[in-house]
Amino acid sequence: MKNLKKSSKDHLITYGILLLVYIVAEILIKTGNMSSLMQGILVPVCVYSLVAIGLNLCVGYLGELSLGHAGFMCVGAFCGAYTTKMLQGTINNEILLFTIALVVGVIMAALFGFLVGIPVLRLKGDYLAIVTLAFGEIIKNIINVLYIAKCSDGMKVAITDGGAIEVDEAIGEMWLVNGAKGINRIPHLSNFTIGMILIFVALFVVFHLVDSRSGRAIMAIRDNRIAAESVGINITKYKMMAFVISAAIAGAGGVLYAHNLSTLTATPTNFGYNMSIMILVFVVLGGMGSFRGSIIAATILTILPEGLRGLADYRMLIYSVLLISMMLFNWAPAAVNWKKKVMASINNKTSKKGQVE
């Protein structure tokens, strides 16, 4: 461990914490000591952690404020669910079926990230945030007026007028996307284990990216765009790389989210403005540039509302107070200085103990 770089040690600690949490959660589930309510929250925690990791790459490392990650999540969710419905009955292996849906969802989210990134990454600051927010709303509204049916005489597609398509379920015809009703009867293929595997894979990708030459170029662009360009760094290339990978990770979260539901709809609650803001809160609260912090924040803020549900009218008030307290503890100058002193004291005691031994 002494020969490892500080960043490598930090990555190993993150992996170790996640593995420990997974083992403890599985033990509690197997022994019947975890309530059904908490078990139902595990997959959403993994979903929000994934999307927060993707957004943190964009906000924390690239330095660009994006409010469109709910849109990329929406693309991944609907493309993944659509693929599953298309292949259901053809592929009986659930793991293979989910893997194909995941690959399709991630690729489509990355493709949309690339297409959106071409014009959007020429902007910066508030302008970029507004345009990415508009993208998320556009995607949601397009899906709400899209009708796709699998009929005996082939695929049928309609915009705004679903009544133009006649579907007879008695002969095996079915809706794949039914406008505002979304996609129904999605196989439940998501679980906590798959969610944790996807988080490990996402962390592996982002850790290797930020520790690489490309990652250093991305951070150089964040710190000083003009200086980075003056030393020959291709600004467009590296900004696009980070943005596309960020969108792809959000798409993976969307696929996991879709296969945890029986019905997927593009409502404001699922993929609207509030979802984007909530994910941004996870990133800011956990610390921009800290993937571990994003996971911790997503976990706490997903579990808290459900844990406080018994308090009825006071639930959201207590949640808001705790949110403000956590923000102050993480970012208030006095709290930051106190934490530095505590860490310095612990390090001194550790070093003295090592010298004595």
N, C-alpha and C positions, 0 to 999 in steps of 0.2 A: 504493500500500500504506500510505503514511503516514496517509491520510485514513480508512482502515478502522478500525472498532472492534476492540478487542483480541479479542473473541469471534469476530468475523468472520474475523480473521486466523487464529485457532486452528482454525476450521472449514475454512478453505481449506487449511491445513497438513494436516489430517486427510484431506481429499479427495485432496490431492496425494500423500500417502504411500500411500494405498490404490491410486491409479492407477498409481503407480510399481511397487508390488508386483505388481499385475495384469500390467503390461507385461513385467516381468522373468520372472514365472512363465510367461507365454505364450511368451516367447522360448525359455526353457529347455525347454518342452514341444515346441515346433515343431522345435528343433534336436536333440531326443533326449537332452538332458543332464539330464533329471529322471527319476528311477527311477519304475517303475510303482507302487511303494509310496507314494512321496510324492504322485504324481498322485491316488491313491485317497484321500489325506487331505484334499485341497483342498476338496471339497464339505463334509465334516464340519466343517472349520474355519469355513467360511461359515455353516453351520447354528448352531454354538455361538456364533459372533460375533453373529448375529442375536438369538438368545435372550438372550444377555448384555446386548445393547443394551436390549432390552425390560425385563429385570429391573432394570437400572441406572436406568431411568426411574422405576421403582416404589420401589426401595431408596434410590438416591442423591439423587433430586430430590423424591419424595413423602415419603420418610422412613419408609416402611412395609415391614417385613420380610415378604416373601412366599416361601413354600416350595412354591408350587403351580404354578410356571411349567412344570414338566415335564408337568403336567396340561393346560395350555393348548396346549403343544406337541403333546401326544397328540391333543387334539381336532382341531387343524389337520391333523395327519398323517393321521388316519383319515378325516376328512371330505374332504380333498383326494384321497386314494387311492380312496375310495369313489366320488367324482365321476368320476375318471378311468376306473375300471372300468365305470361306468354308460354313459359316453359313448364308450368305446373301440369303434371300428368305425363309429360314427355321425359322429365328427369325425376326419378323417385328418391335419389340420394339427397337428403336435406342439406348436408354440408356442401356438396358440389353445387346445389341450386343456389345457396346463399353466397357461395364464393363467386359464381358467375354474376349474380345480381350486384355484389359488392364491386367487382371489377368494372361492370358497366356504369354503375353509379359514380364511382371515383373518376373514371375516364370522362364521363359527360360533365361532371362538375369542373374538372380540370380544363376541359374544352371551353366551357362557358367562362371560366376564369381567364383563359387566354383571350377570348373574344372581347370580354369586358375590359380586360387590361390594356388592350391596344389603344383605345381612346382615353380611358380613365387614368392610366399611369402618366399621362402627360400633364395631369392636374396634380395639385397637392393641397394639403390642409383641408379647410372646410369644404372646398369645391369637390374634392375627391369623396369626402364623406357623403355629401348630398347626392352625387351621381350614383355611388354604390347603393345608397338607400333607395333611390329611384329604381335601380335594377331589381332589387329584391321585391319591390311592389309590383313591377311589371311582370316578373316571373309568376308571382302568386295570382295575378289577375288573368294572365294568359291561361293558366291551368284551370281556372274556374270557369272558363268558357269553352274548354276543349272537350270534345266527345270522341272517344275511340271505342269501337266495338269489334269483336271477333265473331264474324257471321259465317254461315255455311258457304256463302259465295265469296268469301274473302274479308279483308279488313275494310272497315268503313270509318271515315273521319268526317266530323262536322265541327263548325265553329258557331257558337252561340245557340244553335238550334238543334238540340238533341232529339227532338221529336221527329226529325227527318230520318232518323235511323230506327228501324224496327228490329227488336231483339227478342227472339223466342228461346228462353232458357230451357224449355222442354226438349229441344233438339240439340242442346249443347252449345248454343250461342251465348255469348256473355259480354257484358260491358268490361272494358279494360280501364278506361277513364270515363267517368260519367259526370262531367262538368263540375258543378259545385259540390256534388255528392262524393267526388273523388274516386278512389279505388277501394272496392269492398272485398271482403273475404281474403285478406292477405294472410298467407301461412305464417304462423308464429315461429320464426326461425331464430330470433335474437335471444340471447341469454347472457348472464353475467360473465361467463367464461369467455365467450366470443368478444364481448365488450372489452374485457381486460386485455385480451390478445391484441385487439386493434389499438388500444392505448399504448401497449408496449411497442408495436410496430411504428406507430406515429412518432413516439418519442425517439426510437432508433433513427428514424429518418431525419427529424429536426435536429437532434443532437449532432449527427454526423454532418449535417448541412452547416450548422453554425460554427462547428470546429474546423471546417474545411476552408480552403482558399476562397471558395465562393461565399461562404458565410462571412469571412472577414471583409470581402468586397461589399456585401450587403450592408454590414454595419458601418463601413466607411461612408457609404452613400447616405445612410441615416445621419451620421455625425456631421458630415460636411460634403454636400453634393458637388460643389464647385471644386474643392480640393481633390475629391475622388476622381472627377472627370479629368482634372489636370494631370494626373499620374497615369492616365490611360485606361481607367476602369470603364467598361461598357455599361453605362447607367441603365439603358433600356433592357439589356439582356438580364442583368441581375435583379432588377425590380420585377421583371416579368417572371423570372424563375421563382422568386419568393412568393409572389402573388398566386401563381398557378398551384404551387405545392400547398399553400394555405387553403385555396379553394378545394383542392382534392381531398384534404383531410376533413374539411367541413362536409364534403360530399359523402365520405365514409361514415361520418356521424349521422347523416341523413338516412343512409341505407339501414344502419342499425336501428334508428328511430322508427322507420317505416315498418320493419319486420317485428316490432314489439307491439304493433297495433293491428286490430282486425280491419279497421277502416281508416284510410288516410285522406284528409281533406286539406286544401290550401287555405285555411282560415287565418285571420289576423292573430289568433291565439297560437297557432302552430308555427307559422313562418312570417309573421308580420313584423312591424317596426319594434314592438315590445320584445320580441325574441332577440333581435339584433342588439338592442340596448342591454338586455339581460346578459348576453354573452360578453359584451364589452365590460360590464360590471365585474364579471368573473375575472377578466384579464387585468383590469385596473386594481381590483382589490387584492388579487394574488401577486401582483407586481409585474409590470411590463418587462419582458425579457426573462421571466421566471416561469418555465413550463410547469415545474412542480407546484409553484404557487397557484397557477391557474387551475390545476387539478384539485388542490385543497379547497380553493374558493368555490369552485363548481360543486364540490361534494357538500360543503357546509351549507351553501345557500340553496341547494336542492333539498337537502334533508330537513333544514330548519322549519320551513313552512308546514311540512307534514308533521314534524315532531311537536309543533305548537298548536296543532289543529284542535286539541282539546280545550284550548283557552278561548275558543269562540271569538267574540268581538275584539278581544285584545291581541289576537294572534298576529295580525299584520303590524300593529303598533309595536309590539315587542320585537318583531322581525326587523322593523325599520331602525329601532334603537340599537339593536345588536349590529346591524349593518354599519351604522355610523360609528359605533364603538370599534369595530374591526378596522374600518378605514383609518380612524385616528391612531389606533395602535400600530398600524403598518406604516403610516406616512407622516404623522405629526413629528416635527423636529425633535421635541423632547423625548418622545417614545423611541425614535430612531437612535438618538444619542445614548439612551439608557440601554437599548439592546446591544449597541456596539461595546459599551462598557462591560456588560455581562459576558459577551462573547470573548472579549479580551481577557477578562478575569479567568474564564474557563480555560482558554488557551494557555495562559501563564501557569495555571495549576497543573495542566496536563504536561507542559514542557518540563516543569520542575520535577514532577513525578518521574518522567522519563529519564532525567539526568541522575536522579537518586538511584534508580534501578540500574 
